[in-house]
Each structure stands twice: as structure tokens, then as C-alpha cells.
């Protein structure tokens, strides 16, 4: 693999400190952790037809959520798991 481009981002000091803690806990650099995260979010979601039979059946059982409802649910779960920021 050839040289990879360098990307510069701006984050506040608190977020950078937390990112460093998370990366260290995973025995990787912040760059490696961010690259892994980008690889995960860059993968297009599977269409319903690409899912195995049981998950495909389960998809129709769940109500559709708006982006706002999804964000609220994720925020609630983050708070439940990690506490208030």
C-alpha cells in the first residue's frame, strides 16, 4: 500500500483527551481508531434483500424511526452506558 493522504481535523481539548484514552485502551493510535471508525461508517447499509432470512423477517417487525428519534435513542443509550458528559 502506498503513502496515505493526511487529514487534519479540529476538535476541542476534552474530545481529543477522550479520544486518546479510548485509543490507548484499545492499544492503538487515535489515527488508527479514526480510520477504523471511518471504515465502519463508510460501508453502505445492507438492503433488506441482502439480509439473512431471520433478520430480514425482523426488519418488518420494527417501526420506522425518524432521524430525530434515532438520535434521541442513541443519546439515551450513551448516557445510560457512559453517564452524562
Phi, psi and omega in degrees: 000134181283187179296139181261147178295154177258133178244132179252131177234158176247128176222156180286164185301319180298315180295319179296318178299316179295320178298320178295320177298313181297317180296316180298319179297334180262006179057048177214170177275165176299320179300315179297318180295316179293322177297317178298316178300315179296322177298321181292312184285341181279347180285126179295145180294151177290143172281161181304322182291340180274350181282152173297163187306311184295311176299325179299319178293321183292330182303319181288346182276339185266138177290148178289137180252144173285166177301320180295318179295320179296314180297319179296317179298316178296317177300316180298320180290322177297316179296317179299318184279317188249351184086174179289140180291000000 
